[in-house]
Amino acid sequence: MARSQETFNKKEAEKKRAKKRQEKDQKKEDRKANAKDSDNEFVLAYVDENGNISNTPPDPRRMIKVREEDIQLGVPKHDAIVQGAVRNGIVTFFNDSKGYGFIKDTTTQESVFVHLNGLVDQIKENNKVSFEVEMGPKGLNAIQVKLVK
């Protein structure tokens, strides 16, 4: 007499799946039975002055008219970089063995990449320097980097 190929665990797993399927069908039938006529119902959502969504309309006295062309989507574009203008900054990181580092501009507080080829004087971390910028393939590059005494 041949034994059944299904083990006890397989039978139990199949029973659980069937029970879940049955519960899911039951919930689906309940939703259909209790569903209201959703074609006539709709929900309005308003955005207040702080950007929060609410269900009450905003006060018309506090509304501000916004022109469509004033709305910016995405990251605002940088202003044109002034090429050749001398900037001042502090060296935040410089690796002599690899030949690159970063300078933090004192006025704009942005970090500018510097390569060994753009140096006029030897620099170290925390040195005050003056430099010019040019746009490289990955962002701003410092050139003509000189120590400020």
PAZAPA-4460 file (N, C-alpha, C; in steps of 0.05 Angstrom, whole numbers, plus 32768, in hexadecimal, padded with zeros to 4 digits):
% residues 149
    n_x    n_y    n_z   ca_x   ca_y   ca_z    c_x    c_y    c_z   seq   type   mol
   8011   7FE9   8000   8000   8000   8000   8012   8019   8000     1      M     A
   800C   802B   7FEF   801D   8043   7FEB   8016   8059   8000     2      A     A
   802B   8067   8009   8026   807D   801C   8020   8097   800C     3      R     A
   8013   80A8   8019   800C   80C2   800D   8026   80D3   800A     4      S     A
   8028   80E1   7FF4   8040   80F2   7FEF   803F   810C   7FFE     5      Q     A
   8027   8114   8008   8025   812D   8017   802C   8128   8034     6      E     A
   803D   813A   803F   8044   8138   805B   8030   8148   806B     7      T     A
   8032   8145   8085   8020   8153   8097   8023   8172   8093     8      F     A
   803C   817B   8091   8040   8198   808E   8034   81A3   8074     9      N     A
   8036   8193   805F   802B   819C   8045   800D   819F   8048    10      K     A
   8000   818C   8055   7FE3   818C   8058   7FDB   81A4   8069    11      K     A
   7FEA   81AA   807F   7FE3   81C1   8090   7FE7   81DB   8081    12      E     A
   7FFC   81DD   8071   8000   81F6   8062   7FEA   81FA   804E    13      A     A
   7FE1   81E5   8041   7FCB   81E7   802E   7FB1   81EF   803B    14      E     A
   7FAD   81E5   8053   7F95   81EC   8062   7F96   820A   8069    15      K     A
   7FAD   8214   8072   7FB0   8231   8078   7FAB   8242   8060    16      K     A
   7FB5   823A   8049   7FB1   8249   8030   7F94   824A   8029    17      R     A
   7F86   8234   802B   7F6A   8232   8025   7F5A   8244   8038    18      A     A
   7F61   8244   8051   7F53   8254   8065   7F57   8272   805F    19      K     A
   7F70   827A   8059   7F75   8296   8052   7F65   829F   8039    20      K     A
   7F65   828D   8025   7F56   8293   800D   7F38   8297   8013    21      R     A
   7F2E   8286   8024   7F12   8287   802B   7F0C   82A1   803B    22      Q     A
   7F1D   82A9   804D   7F1A   82C2   805C   7F1B   82DA   804A    23      E     A
   7F2E   82D9   8037   7F30   82EF   8024   7F17   82F2   8013    24      K     A
   7F0C   82DC   800A   7EF4   82DD   7FFA   7EDD   82E7   800B    25      D     A
   7EDC   82DF   8025   7EC7   82E9   8036   7EC8   8307   803A    26      Q     A
   7EE1   8312   803E   7EE4   832F   8042   7EDC   833D   8029    27      K     A
   7EE2   8332   8011   7EDB   833E   7FF8   7EBD   8340   7FF5    28      K     A
   7EAF   832B   7FFD   7E92   832A   7FFB   7E86   833F   800F    29      E     A
   7E92   8341   8027   7E88   8355   803A   7E8B   8371   8030    30      D     A
   7EA2   8377   8023   7EA6   8392   8018   7E92   8398   8003    31      R     A
   7E8C   8384   7FF1   7E79   8389   7FDC   7E5D   838E   7FE8    32      K     A
   7E56   837F   7FFC   7E3C   8381   8008   7E38   839C   8017    33      A     A
   7E4E   83A6   8023   7E4C   83BF   8033   7E55   83D7   8024    34      N     A
   7E5B   83D4   800A   7E65   83EB   7FFB   7E4F   83FE   7FF5    35      A     A
   7E55   8418   7FF8   7E42   842D   7FF1   7E46   8434   7FD4    36      K     A
   7E34   8444   7FCB   7E36   844D   7FAF   7E4B   8462   7FAE    37      D     A
   7E64   845A   7FA7   7E7B   846C   7FA9   7E7D   847F   7F91    38      S     A
   7E6B   847C   7F7D   7E6D   848E   7F66   7E65   84AA   7F6E    39      D     A
   7E52   84AD   7F80   7E49   84C8   7F88   7E59   84D4   7F9E    40      N     A
   7E69   84C5   7FAC   7E79   84CF   7FC2   7E95   84D6   7FB9    41      E     A
   7E9F   84ED   7FC2   7EBA   84F4   7FBE   7EC4   8504   7FD5    42      F     A
   7EDE   8505   7FD9   7EEA   8512   7FF0   7EFB   8529   7FE5    43      V     A
   7EF8   8541   7FF2   7F08   8558   7FEB   7F1E   855B   8001    44      L     A
   7F35   8560   7FF8   7F4B   8565   800B   7F57   8581   8004    45      A     A
   7F5D   8590   8019   7F68   85AB   8016   7F84   85AB   8022    46      Y     A
   7F94   85BE   8018   7FAF   85C1   8022   7FB0   85DD   8030    47      V     A
   7FB9   85DD   8049   7FBA   85F6   8057   7FD4   8605   8051    48      D     A
   7FD8   861C   805E   7FF0   862D   8059   800A   8620   8060    49      E     A
   8009   860B   8072   8021   85FD   807A   8026   85E4   8069    50      N     A
   8015   85DF   8055   8019   85C7   8044   800C   85AE   8050    51      G     A
   7FFC   85B0   8065   7FEE   8599   8071   7FD4   8595   8063    52      N     A
   7FCC   857C   8060   7FB2   8575   8054   7F9D   8575   806A    53      I     A
   7F87   8582   8064   7F70   8583   8077   7F56   8580   8068    54      S     A
   7F40   857C   8077   7F26   8579   806A   7F16   8593   806B    55      N     A
   7F21   85A8   8077   7F13   85C2   8078   7F1F   85D4   8063    56      T     A
   7F0F   85E4   8055   7F1A   85F6   8041   7F2A   860D   804F    57      P     A
   7F3E   8617   8042   7F4E   862D   804D   7F3D   8647   804E    58      P     A
   7F46   8659   8060   7F39   8673   8063   7F3F   8683   8049    59      D     A
   7F2A   868C   803B   7F2F   869B   8022   7F3E   86B5   8026    60      P     A
   7F3D   86C0   803E   7F4C   86DA   8043   7F6A   86D5   8044    61      R     A
   7F72   86BC   804A   7F8F   86B6   804C   7F9A   86AA   8033    62      R     A
   7F8A   86A6   801E   7F93   8699   8006   7FA6   86AC   7FF7    63      M     A
   7FBA   869F   7FEA   7FCE   86AE   7FDB   7FCC   86A3   7FBE    64      I     A
   7FCB   86B6   7FAB   7FCB   86AE   7F8F   7FE8   86A7   7F87    65      K     A
   7FEB   8690   7F7A   8006   8687   7F71   8004   8683   7F53    66      V     A
   8017   868F   7F45   8018   868C   7F28   8024   8670   7F22    67      R     A
   801B   8665   7F0D   8024   864A   7F05   8042   8649   7EFF    68      E     A
   804D   865E   7EF3   8069   865F   7EEC   807B   8663   7F04    69      E     A
   8070   866B   7F1B   8080   866F   7F33   8086   8655   7F42    70      D     A
   8077   8640   7F3B   807A   8627   7F49   8092   8618   7F3E    71      I     A
   80A5   8610   7F4F   80BD   8601   7F47   80BA   85E4   7F4F    72      Q     A
   80BD   85D3   7F3C   80BD   85B6   7F42   80DA   85AC   7F41    73      L     A
   80E2   859E   7F55   80FD   8593   7F56   8110   85A6   7F63    74      G     A
   812A   85A1   7F5F   813F   85B0   7F6C   8143   85CA   7F5C    75      V     A
   8144   85E1   7F6A   8149   85FA   7F5C   8165   85FA   7F50    76      P     A
   8166   8607   7F39   8180   8608   7F2A   8193   861C   7F37    77      K     A
   81AD   8614   7F37   81C1   8626   7F42   81C5   863E   7F30    78      H     A
   81CB   8654   7F3C   81D2   866C   7F2D   81EC   8666   7F1E    79      D     A
   81F0   8675   7F09   8208   8671   7EF9   8221   8675   7F0A    80      A     A
   8234   8663   7F08   824C   8665   7F18   825F   867A   7F0C    81      I     A
   8268   868C   7F1C   8279   86A1   7F13   8295   8695   7F0F    82      V     A
   829D   8691   7EF7   82B7   8685   7EF1   82CC   869B   7EF5    83      Q     A
   82E2   8694   7F01   82F8   86A6   7F04   82F7   86B8   7F1D    84      G     A
   82E1   86B7   7F2C   82DF   86C7   7F44   82EE   86B9   7F5A    85      A     A
   82FE   86C8   7F69   830E   86BC   7F7E   82FD   86B8   7F97    86      V     A
   82FE   86A0   7FA2   82EF   869A   7FBA   8302   8693   7FD1    87      R     A
   82F9   8695   7FE9   8309   868D   8000   82FB   8675   800E    88      N     A
   830B   8663   801A   8300   864C   8027   8314   863F   803A    89      G     A
   830B   862A   8046   831C   861A   8059   831C   85FE   804F    90      I     A
   8334   85F2   804F   8337   85D6   8046   832C   85C4   805C    91      V     A
   8316   85B5   8055   830A   85A3   8069   8316   8588   8068    92      T     A
   8320   857F   8051   832C   8565   804E   833F   8566   8037    93      F     A
   8357   855A   803B   8369   8557   8025   837B   853E   8029    94      F     A
   837B   852C   8016   838B   8514   8017   83A3   8517   8004    95      N     A
   83BB   8519   8010   83D3   851D   8000   83D9   8504   7FEE    96      D     A
   83D4   84EC   7FF9   83DB   84D4   7FE9   83C9   84D1   7FD1    97      S     A
   83AF   84D9   7FD3   839D   84D6   7FBD   839B   84EF   7FAC    98      K     A
   83A3   8506   7FB8   83A5   851F   7FA8   838B   852E   7FA4    99      G     A
   8378   852B   7FB7   835F   853A   7FB5   8355   8541   7FD0   100      Y     A
   8342   8554   7FD1   8336   855C   7FEA   831E   856E   7FE5   101      G     A
   8315   857B   7FFA   82FE   858D   7FF8   8303   85A7   8007   102      F     A
   82F9   85BD   7FFC   82FB   85D7   8008   82DF   85E1   800D   103      I     A
   82DA   85EC   8025   82C0   85F7   802C   82C2   8615   8028   104      K     A
   82B1   861F   8016   82B1   863C   800F   82A6   864B   8028   105      D     A
   82B4   8660   8030   82AB   866F   8048   8292   867F   8044   106      T     A
   828C   8688   802C   8274   8698   8028   825B   8687   8022   107      T     A
   825D   8673   8011   8246   8663   800A   8244   8649   801A   108      T     A
   8258   8641   8029   8259   8629   8039   8256   8610   8028   109      Q     A
   825B   8611   800E   825A   85F9   7FFD   8275   85EC   7FFB   110      E     A
   8276   85D2   7FF8   828E   85C3   7FF6   8297   85C1   7FD9   111      S     A
   82B0   85C8   7FD4   82BB   85C8   7FB9   82D2   85B4   7FB7   112      V     A
   82D1   85A3   7FA3   82E6   858F   7F9F   8300   859C   7F95   113      F     A
   8316   8592   7FA0   8330   859D   7F97   8342   8585   7F90   114      V     A
   8350   8587   7F7A   8363   8572   7F72   837F   857D   7F73   115      H     A
   8392   856B   7F75   83AF   8573   7F77   83B7   8584   7F60   116      L     A
   83AB   8580   7F48   83B3   858F   7F30   83AA   85AC   7F32   117      N     A
   8396   85B2   7F43   838C   85CE   7F46   839A   85DE   7F5B   118      G     A
   83AF   85D2   7F68   83BD   85E0   7F7D   83D4   85F1   7F73   119      L     A
   83D8   8609   7F7F   83EF   861A   7F7A   8402   8615   7F92   120      V     A
   83F8   8615   7FAA   8408   8610   7FC2   8400   85F5   7FCF   121      D     A
   8411   85EA   7FE0   840A   85D2   7FEE   83F5   85D9   8004   122      Q     A
   83E1   85C9   8007   83CC   85CE   801B   83C9   85B6   802E   123      I     A
   83BE   85BC   8045   83B7   85A8   8059   839C   85AE   8064   124      K     A
   8391   859C   8074   8377   85A1   8080   8377   85B9   8092   125      E     A
   8361   85C8   8093   835D   85E1   80A2   836D   85F9   8099   126      N     A
   837A   85F7   8082   8388   860E   8076   8373   8621   806A   127      N     A
   8378   863B   806C   8367   864F   805E   8373   8653   8043   128      K     A
   8362   8651   802E   836B   8653   8013   835A   8666   8003   129      V     A
   8365   866F   7FEC   8355   867D   7FD8   8355   866D   7FBF   130      S     A
   833F   866D   7FB0   833E   865B   7F99   8329   8666   7F85   131      F     A
   832A   865C   7F6D   8316   8661   7F59   8307   8647   7F54   132      E     A
   82F0   8649   7F48   82E0   8631   7F42   82DB   862E   7F25   133      V     A
   82D8   8615   7F1D   82CF   860E   7F02   82BD   85F6   7F04   134      E     A
   82AB   85F4   7EF1   8298   85DE   7EF1   82A5   85C5   7EE5   135      M     A
   82A7   85B0   7EF5   82B1   8596   7EEB   829B   8584   7EE4   136      G     A
   82A1   856B   7EDC   828C   8558   7ED4   8279   8550   7EEB   137      P     A
   8283   8551   7F04   8273   8549   7F1B   826C   8561   7F2D   138      K     A
   8273   8579   7F26   826C   8590   7F37   8283   85A4   7F37   139      G     A
   8284   85B5   7F4B   8298   85CA   7F4D   82B3   85BF   7F53   140      L     A
   82C8   85C9   7F46   82E4   85C2   7F4B   82F3   85DC   7F52   141      N     A
   8304   85DA   7F66   8314   85F1   7F6D   832E   85F1   7F5D   142      A     A
   8336   8608   7F52   834F   860A   7F44   835D   8623   7F4F   143      I     A
   8377   8625   7F48   8388   863B   7F51   8386   863F   7F70   144      Q     A
   8389   8629   7F7E   8386   8629   7F9B   83A0   8633   7FA8   145      V     A
   839E   8649   7FB7   83B6   8655   7FC4   83B1   8658   7FE2   146      K     A
   83C6   8656   7FF2   83C3   865A   800E   83C0   8678   8014   147      L     A
   83AF   867E   8027   83AB   869A   8030   83BA   869D   8049   148      V     A
   83CB   86B2   804A   83DC   86B6   8062   83D0   86CA   8074   149      K     A
***
